[in-house]
Structure formats: C-alpha cells, structure tokens
C-alpha cells in the first residue's frame, strides 16, 4: 500500500491494547541518510480551544504499528510506554535532553 503524507494525516490512530483513540497522524520523522520512516507523530490535543496550550506530542515508533488501514492506524502501546514517550519527546523537542 502506498500512501502520501496528506492521506496519512486523515487516518486516526487507535491503541489496540486499550481501545483508546490517540489522535491523528500529524507528521512523520524520517532518517535522511536512507529515507526511511522512523516514527509517526501525533500532536497533543489542544486545551480550551488552544488558549491553554496543548498536551504533549506522542511519538509512535514504526515497530509499534500493527496495521495501516484505509481509515485508521492500529498501534500496540502499553500505558506506561505511552507516558514515557510523551515525556521523552517533550524533553527532546524543547532541548531538555
């Protein structure tokens, strides 16, 4: 299956372990040396119409993706792993790591 970034952005990300909706694919991280996709990014949800900022972004590694379907991306993440990834990405993105 071939897919463009604009098509990926329309796909909802679902955690198969909890059934929770994690959001939509917002961006991709890829390695420029070999042009491989490393992970999907799901931006944090805005709080109070964006006036209070937003939650932390979520990084989903390609190894955790179970299936990319027509409308959804199914991933397999534990709650502990989810919390850890939110924290690591936030620190990396804002220069604290």
N, CA, C and O atoms as a GROMACS GRO file, in nm:
protein
  388
    1UNK      N    1   0.084  -0.118   0.000
    1UNK     CA    2   0.000   0.000   0.000
    1UNK      C    3   0.089   0.124   0.000
    1UNK      O    4   0.175   0.139   0.087
    2UNK      N    5   0.069   0.211  -0.094
    2UNK     CA    6   0.139   0.339  -0.098
    2UNK      C    7   0.047   0.445  -0.041
    2UNK      O    8  -0.075   0.440  -0.058
    3UNK      N    9   0.108   0.541   0.028
    3UNK     CA   10   0.027   0.642   0.094
    3UNK      C   11   0.106   0.772   0.102
    3UNK      O   12   0.225   0.771   0.133
    4UNK      N   13   0.041   0.882   0.074
    4UNK     CA   14   0.105   1.013   0.086
    4UNK      C   15   0.088   1.067   0.227
    4UNK      O   16   0.006   1.017   0.304
    5UNK      N   17   0.164   1.170   0.260
    5UNK     CA   18   0.152   1.230   0.393
    5UNK      C   19   0.013   1.288   0.414
    5UNK      O   20  -0.044   1.276   0.523
    6UNK      N   21  -0.043   1.350   0.312
    6UNK     CA   22  -0.178   1.407   0.328
    6UNK      C   23  -0.282   1.298   0.351
    6UNK      O   24  -0.379   1.320   0.424
    7UNK      N   25  -0.262   1.181   0.291
    7UNK     CA   26  -0.354   1.068   0.318
    7UNK      C   27  -0.333   1.013   0.458
    7UNK      O   28  -0.429   0.973   0.524
    8UNK      N   29  -0.207   1.011   0.504
    8UNK     CA   30  -0.178   0.963   0.641
    8UNK      C   31  -0.241   1.054   0.745
    8UNK      O   32  -0.287   1.008   0.849
    9UNK      N   33  -0.243   1.183   0.718
    9UNK     CA   34  -0.297   1.279   0.815
    9UNK      C   35  -0.446   1.261   0.838
    9UNK      O   36  -0.500   1.309   0.937
   10UNK      N   37  -0.514   1.194   0.747
   10UNK     CA   38  -0.657   1.169   0.762
   10UNK      C   39  -0.686   1.041   0.840
   10UNK      O   40  -0.802   1.009   0.865
   11UNK      N   41  -0.582   0.968   0.878
   11UNK     CA   42  -0.601   0.841   0.947
   11UNK      C   43  -0.595   0.860   1.099
   11UNK      O   44  -0.506   0.926   1.153
   12UNK      N   45  -0.693   0.801   1.166
   12UNK     CA   46  -0.698   0.808   1.312
   12UNK      C   47  -0.611   0.697   1.372
   12UNK      O   48  -0.610   0.585   1.321
   13UNK      N   49  -0.539   0.729   1.479
   13UNK     CA   50  -0.452   0.632   1.545
   13UNK      C   51  -0.525   0.573   1.665
   13UNK      O   52  -0.572   0.646   1.753
   14UNK      N   53  -0.535   0.438   1.668
   14UNK     CA   54  -0.605   0.366   1.774
   14UNK      C   55  -0.507   0.271   1.841
   14UNK      O   56  -0.432   0.200   1.774
   15UNK      N   57  -0.507   0.270   1.974
   15UNK     CA   58  -0.425   0.176   2.051
   15UNK      C   59  -0.504   0.047   2.068
   15UNK      O   60  -0.610   0.048   2.130
   16UNK      N   61  -0.455  -0.065   2.013
   16UNK     CA   62  -0.529  -0.191   2.018
   16UNK      C   63  -0.530  -0.252   2.158
   16UNK      O   64  -0.618  -0.333   2.189
   17UNK      N   65  -0.434  -0.216   2.244
   17UNK     CA   66  -0.430  -0.273   2.379
   17UNK      C   67  -0.536  -0.212   2.470
   17UNK      O   68  -0.588  -0.280   2.559
   18UNK      N   69  -0.569  -0.084   2.448
   18UNK     CA   70  -0.666  -0.018   2.536
   18UNK      C   71  -0.793   0.025   2.463
   18UNK      O   72  -0.894   0.055   2.526
   19UNK      N   73  -0.787   0.027   2.330
   19UNK     CA   74  -0.901   0.074   2.252
   19UNK      C   75  -0.912   0.225   2.248
   19UNK      O   76  -1.010   0.278   2.196
   20UNK      N   77  -0.812   0.295   2.302
   20UNK     CA   78  -0.816   0.441   2.310
   20UNK      C   79  -0.780   0.505   2.177
   20UNK      O   80  -0.693   0.458   2.104
   21UNK      N   81  -0.849   0.614   2.148
   21UNK     CA   82  -0.814   0.697   2.032
   21UNK      C   83  -0.699   0.786   2.074
   21UNK      O   84  -0.709   0.857   2.175
   22UNK      N   85  -0.591   0.785   1.998
   22UNK     CA   86  -0.474   0.864   2.033
   22UNK      C   87  -0.467   0.994   1.954
   22UNK      O   88  -0.390   1.084   1.988
   23UNK      N   89  -0.545   1.005   1.850
   23UNK     CA   90  -0.545   1.125   1.767
   23UNK      C   91  -0.525   1.088   1.620
   23UNK      O   92  -0.557   0.977   1.579
   24UNK      N   93  -0.474   1.181   1.544
   24UNK     CA   94  -0.449   1.161   1.402
   24UNK      C   95  -0.300   1.177   1.374
   24UNK      O   96  -0.230   1.249   1.445
   25UNK      N   97  -0.252   1.110   1.271
   25UNK     CA   98  -0.113   1.125   1.230
   25UNK      C   99  -0.095   1.269   1.184
   25UNK      O  100  -0.163   1.314   1.092
   26UNK      N  101  -0.004   1.341   1.246
   26UNK     CA  102   0.019   1.480   1.210
   26UNK      C  103   0.149   1.502   1.133
   26UNK      O  104   0.160   1.593   1.051
   27UNK      N  105   0.246   1.416   1.160
   27UNK     CA  106   0.375   1.435   1.096
   27UNK      C  107   0.452   1.304   1.099
   27UNK      O  108   0.411   1.209   1.166
   28UNK      N  109   0.563   1.299   1.026
   28UNK     CA  110   0.649   1.181   1.022
   28UNK      C  111   0.791   1.223   1.057
   28UNK      O  112   0.834   1.334   1.024
   29UNK      N  113   0.863   1.134   1.124
   29UNK     CA  114   1.007   1.153   1.144
   29UNK      C  115   1.076   1.051   1.054
   29UNK      O  116   1.041   0.933   1.055
   30UNK      N  117   1.174   1.096   0.977
   30UNK     CA  118   1.245   1.002   0.893
   30UNK      C  119   1.393   1.029   0.896
   30UNK      O  120   1.438   1.139   0.928
   31UNK      N  121   1.469   0.927   0.860
   31UNK     CA  122   1.614   0.933   0.858
   31UNK      C  123   1.658   0.981   0.720
   31UNK      O  124   1.626   0.917   0.620
   32UNK      N  125   1.728   1.092   0.714
   32UNK     CA  126   1.767   1.150   0.586
   32UNK      C  127   1.878   1.070   0.516
   32UNK      O  128   1.896   1.084   0.395
   33UNK      N  129   1.951   0.989   0.591
   33UNK     CA  130   2.059   0.912   0.528
   33UNK      C  131   2.008   0.801   0.439
   33UNK      O  132   2.069   0.770   0.337
   34UNK      N  133   1.895   0.739   0.477
   34UNK     CA  134   1.842   0.631   0.393
   34UNK      C  135   1.694   0.650   0.358
   34UNK      O  136   1.632   0.560   0.302
   35UNK      N  137   1.638   0.764   0.392
   35UNK     CA  138   1.499   0.799   0.359
   35UNK      C  139   1.396   0.701   0.416
   35UNK      O  140   1.292   0.678   0.356
   36UNK      N  141   1.427   0.644   0.532
   36UNK     CA  142   1.332   0.553   0.596
   36UNK      C  143   1.252   0.626   0.703
   36UNK      O  144   1.304   0.715   0.772
   37UNK      N  145   1.126   0.589   0.716
   37UNK     CA  146   1.040   0.650   0.818
   37UNK      C  147   1.071   0.585   0.952
   37UNK      O  148   1.068   0.462   0.964
   38UNK      N  149   1.100   0.666   1.054
   38UNK     CA  150   1.131   0.615   1.187
   38UNK      C  151   1.009   0.611   1.277
   38UNK      O  152   0.992   0.516   1.354
   39UNK      N  153   0.924   0.712   1.268
   39UNK     CA  154   0.809   0.718   1.357
   39UNK      C  155   0.703   0.814   1.305
   39UNK      O  156   0.728   0.898   1.219
   40UNK      N  157   0.584   0.797   1.360
   40UNK     CA  158   0.472   0.887   1.332
   40UNK      C  159   0.457   0.980   1.452
   40UNK      O  160   0.483   0.940   1.565
   41UNK      N  161   0.417   1.102   1.427
   41UNK     CA  162   0.392   1.198   1.535
   41UNK      C  163   0.243   1.228   1.542
   41UNK      O  164   0.178   1.254   1.441
   42UNK      N  165   0.191   1.225   1.663
   42UNK     CA  166   0.054   1.266   1.690
   42UNK      C  167   0.064   1.384   1.784
   42UNK      O  168   0.107   1.370   1.898
   43UNK      N  169   0.024   1.501   1.736
   43UNK     CA  170   0.032   1.621   1.819
   43UNK      C  171  -0.067   1.613   1.934
   43UNK      O  172  -0.174   1.554   1.921
   44UNK      N  173  -0.029   1.672   2.045
   44UNK     CA  174  -0.116   1.673   2.163
   44UNK      C  175  -0.243   1.751   2.137
   44UNK      O  176  -0.246   1.845   2.057
   45UNK      N  177  -0.348   1.711   2.207
   45UNK     CA  178  -0.478   1.778   2.191
   45UNK      C  179  -0.475   1.918   2.251
   45UNK      O  180  -0.414   1.940   2.356
   46UNK      N  181  -0.542   2.011   2.184
   46UNK     CA  182  -0.548   2.147   2.239
   46UNK      C  183  -0.643   2.151   2.358
   46UNK      O  184  -0.744   2.082   2.362
   47UNK      N  185  -0.606   2.235   2.452
   47UNK     CA  186  -0.687   2.251   2.572
   47UNK      C  187  -0.758   2.386   2.567
   47UNK      O  188  -0.696   2.489   2.546
   48UNK      N  189  -0.886   2.382   2.585
   48UNK     CA  190  -0.972   2.501   2.583
   48UNK      C  191  -0.947   2.586   2.460
   48UNK      O  192  -0.905   2.702   2.469
   49UNK      N  193  -0.973   2.525   2.344
   49UNK     CA  194  -0.962   2.591   2.214
   49UNK      C  195  -0.822   2.645   2.185
   49UNK      O  196  -0.806   2.740   2.109
   50UNK      N  197  -0.722   2.583   2.245
   50UNK     CA  198  -0.583   2.625   2.222
   50UNK      C  199  -0.536   2.738   2.310
   50UNK      O  200  -0.417   2.772   2.308
   51UNK      N  201  -0.625   2.797   2.386
   51UNK     CA  202  -0.586   2.909   2.472
   51UNK      C  203  -0.498   2.864   2.588
   51UNK      O  204  -0.416   2.941   2.638
   52UNK      N  205  -0.513   2.739   2.631
   52UNK     CA  206  -0.433   2.687   2.742
   52UNK      C  207  -0.323   2.593   2.691
   52UNK      O  208  -0.275   2.507   2.765
   53UNK      N  209  -0.284   2.611   2.566
   53UNK     CA  210  -0.179   2.526   2.509
   53UNK      C  211  -0.235   2.393   2.463
   53UNK      O  212  -0.353   2.382   2.429
   54UNK      N  213  -0.149   2.294   2.464
   54UNK     CA  214  -0.193   2.161   2.424
   54UNK      C  215  -0.116   2.057   2.503
   54UNK      O  216  -0.013   2.086   2.564
   55UNK      N  217  -0.167   1.934   2.500
   55UNK     CA  218  -0.100   1.823   2.565
   55UNK      C  219   0.029   1.793   2.489
   55UNK      O  220   0.052   1.844   2.380
   56UNK      N  221   0.112   1.709   2.550
   56UNK     CA  222   0.239   1.674   2.487
   56UNK      C  223   0.217   1.587   2.363
   56UNK      O  224   0.119   1.513   2.354
   57UNK      N  225   0.309   1.598   2.268
   57UNK     CA  226   0.302   1.519   2.145
   57UNK      C  227   0.340   1.374   2.173
   57UNK      O  228   0.411   1.345   2.270
   58UNK      N  229   0.292   1.285   2.090
   58UNK     CA  230   0.318   1.142   2.105
   58UNK      C  231   0.399   1.093   1.986
   58UNK      O  232   0.365   1.121   1.871
   59UNK      N  233   0.507   1.020   2.013
   59UNK     CA  234   0.590   0.961   1.910
   59UNK      C  235   0.557   0.812   1.904
   59UNK      O  236   0.565   0.742   2.004
   60UNK      N  237   0.520   0.764   1.786
   60UNK     CA  238   0.487   0.623   1.768
   60UNK      C  239   0.591   0.562   1.675
   60UNK      O  240   0.595   0.593   1.556
   61UNK      N  241   0.675   0.476   1.730
   61UNK     CA  242   0.780   0.409   1.652
   61UNK      C  243   0.716   0.312   1.553
   61UNK      O  244   0.609   0.256   1.580
   62UNK      N  245   0.780   0.293   1.441
   62UNK     CA  246   0.727   0.204   1.337
   62UNK      C  247   0.711   0.061   1.386
   62UNK      O  248   0.623  -0.011   1.339
   63UNK      N  249   0.796   0.017   1.479
   63UNK     CA  250   0.786  -0.120   1.530
   63UNK      C  251   0.657  -0.143   1.608
   63UNK      O  252   0.615  -0.257   1.624
   64UNK      N  253   0.593  -0.036   1.657
   64UNK     CA  254   0.470  -0.047   1.734
   64UNK      C  255   0.344  -0.041   1.648
   64UNK      O  256   0.233  -0.059   1.699
   65UNK      N  257   0.360  -0.017   1.520
   65UNK     CA  258   0.245  -0.009   1.430
   65UNK      C  259   0.205  -0.150   1.388
   65UNK      O  260   0.285  -0.224   1.333
   66UNK      N  261   0.081  -0.185   1.416
   66UNK     CA  262   0.031  -0.317   1.382
   66UNK      C  263  -0.026  -0.321   1.241
   66UNK      O  264  -0.003  -0.416   1.166
   67UNK      N  265  -0.101  -0.216   1.204
   67UNK     CA  266  -0.169  -0.215   1.075
   67UNK      C  267  -0.199  -0.072   1.033
   67UNK      O  268  -0.243   0.010   1.114
   68UNK      N  269  -0.175  -0.043   0.906
   68UNK     CA  270  -0.217   0.084   0.848
   68UNK      C  271  -0.333   0.049   0.755
   68UNK      O  272  -0.313  -0.012   0.650
   69UNK      N  273  -0.452   0.089   0.795
   69UNK     CA  274  -0.570   0.056   0.718
   69UNK      C  275  -0.620   0.174   0.635
   69UNK      O  276  -0.552   0.276   0.622
   70UNK      N  277  -0.737   0.158   0.581
   70UNK     CA  278  -0.799   0.261   0.496
   70UNK      C  279  -0.824   0.391   0.574
   70UNK      O  280  -0.798   0.500   0.524
   71UNK      N  281  -0.877   0.378   0.697
   71UNK     CA  282  -0.913   0.496   0.777
   71UNK      C  283  -0.837   0.508   0.907
   71UNK      O  284  -0.838   0.615   0.969
   72UNK      N  285  -0.769   0.401   0.951
   72UNK     CA  286  -0.705   0.402   1.083
   72UNK      C  287  -0.564   0.344   1.078
   72UNK      O  288  -0.527   0.271   0.985
   73UNK      N  289  -0.488   0.379   1.180
   73UNK     CA  290  -0.358   0.318   1.205
   73UNK      C  291  -0.370   0.250   1.341
   73UNK      O  292  -0.398   0.316   1.442
   74UNK      N  293  -0.350   0.119   1.345
   74UNK     CA  294  -0.360   0.045   1.470
   74UNK      C  295  -0.221   0.027   1.527
   74UNK      O  296  -0.130  -0.022   1.460
   75UNK      N  297  -0.205   0.067   1.655
   75UNK     CA  298  -0.076   0.056   1.722
   75UNK      C  299  -0.094  -0.024   1.851
   75UNK      O  300  -0.204  -0.037   1.903
   76UNK      N  301   0.016  -0.077   1.900
   76UNK     CA  302   0.014  -0.156   2.022
   76UNK      C  303   0.109  -0.093   2.123
   76UNK      O  304   0.231  -0.112   2.114
   77UNK      N  305   0.054  -0.018   2.219
   77UNK     CA  306   0.134   0.050   2.321
   77UNK      C  307   0.074   0.028   2.459
   77UNK      O  308  -0.047   0.031   2.477
   78UNK      N  309   0.162   0.003   2.558
   78UNK     CA  310   0.119  -0.005   2.697
   78UNK      C  311   0.102   0.136   2.753
   78UNK      O  312   0.160   0.231   2.700
   79UNK      N  313   0.023   0.150   2.858
   79UNK     CA  314   0.003   0.282   2.920
   79UNK      C  315   0.133   0.339   2.973
   79UNK      O  316   0.158   0.459   2.960
   80UNK      N  317   0.218   0.255   3.033
   80UNK     CA  318   0.346   0.302   3.087
   80UNK      C  319   0.434   0.353   2.974
   80UNK      O  320   0.499   0.457   2.987
   81UNK      N  321   0.437   0.279   2.864
   81UNK     CA  322   0.517   0.320   2.748
   81UNK      C  323   0.465   0.450   2.688
   81UNK      O  324   0.544   0.534   2.645
   82UNK      N  325   0.334   0.466   2.684
   82UNK     CA  326   0.275   0.590   2.633
   82UNK      C  327   0.322   0.710   2.715
   82UNK      O  328   0.364   0.811   2.659
   83UNK      N  329   0.314   0.700   2.846
   83UNK     CA  330   0.354   0.811   2.934
   83UNK      C  331   0.502   0.842   2.917
   83UNK      O  332   0.542   0.958   2.914
   84UNK      N  333   0.584   0.737   2.905
   84UNK     CA  334   0.728   0.755   2.889
   84UNK      C  335   0.758   0.827   2.758
   84UNK      O  336   0.843   0.916   2.756
   85UNK      N  337   0.692   0.790   2.650
   85UNK     CA  338   0.718   0.852   2.520
   85UNK      C  339   0.675   0.997   2.517
   85UNK      O  340   0.742   1.080   2.455
   86UNK      N  341   0.565   1.030   2.582
   86UNK     CA  342   0.523   1.170   2.590
   86UNK      C  343   0.634   1.252   2.654
   86UNK      O  344   0.670   1.358   2.604
   87UNK      N  345   0.689   1.203   2.764
   87UNK     CA  346   0.790   1.276   2.838
   87UNK      C  347   0.920   1.288   2.759
   87UNK      O  348   0.978   1.396   2.752
   88UNK      N  349   0.966   1.178   2.699
   88UNK     CA  350   1.092   1.180   2.623
   88UNK      C  351   1.082   1.275   2.504
   88UNK      O  352   1.174   1.353   2.481
   89UNK      N  353   0.974   1.270   2.429
   89UNK     CA  354   0.962   1.357   2.313
   89UNK      C  355   0.955   1.503   2.355
   89UNK      O  356   1.015   1.589   2.292
   90UNK      N  357   0.882   1.530   2.462
   90UNK     CA  358   0.869   1.667   2.510
   90UNK      C  359   1.007   1.722   2.548
   90UNK      O  360   1.040   1.835   2.513
   91UNK      N  361   1.087   1.644   2.619
   91UNK     CA  362   1.219   1.689   2.659
   91UNK      C  363   1.309   1.708   2.537
   91UNK      O  364   1.384   1.805   2.530
   92UNK      N  365   1.302   1.613   2.440
   92UNK     CA  366   1.387   1.622   2.320
   92UNK      C  367   1.348   1.744   2.235
   92UNK      O  368   1.435   1.814   2.184
   93UNK      N  369   1.219   1.767   2.220
   93UNK     CA  370   1.170   1.875   2.135
   93UNK      C  371   1.204   2.012   2.193
   93UNK      O  372   1.224   2.108   2.119
   94UNK      N  373   1.211   2.021   2.324
   94UNK     CA  374   1.234   2.152   2.386
   94UNK      C  375   1.374   2.164   2.447
   94UNK      O  376   1.398   2.252   2.529
   95UNK      N  377   1.466   2.076   2.406
   95UNK     CA  378   1.605   2.090   2.443
   95UNK      C  379   1.641   2.053   2.585
   95UNK      O  380   1.743   2.100   2.636
   96UNK      N  381   1.562   1.971   2.652
   96UNK     CA  382   1.593   1.932   2.789
   96UNK      C  383   1.664   1.799   2.798
   96UNK      O  384   1.697   1.754   2.907
   97UNK      N  385   1.687   1.734   2.684
   97UNK     CA  386   1.752   1.603   2.688
   97UNK      C  387   1.891   1.610   2.631
   97UNK      O  388   1.961   1.508   2.627
   0.00000   0.00000   0.00000
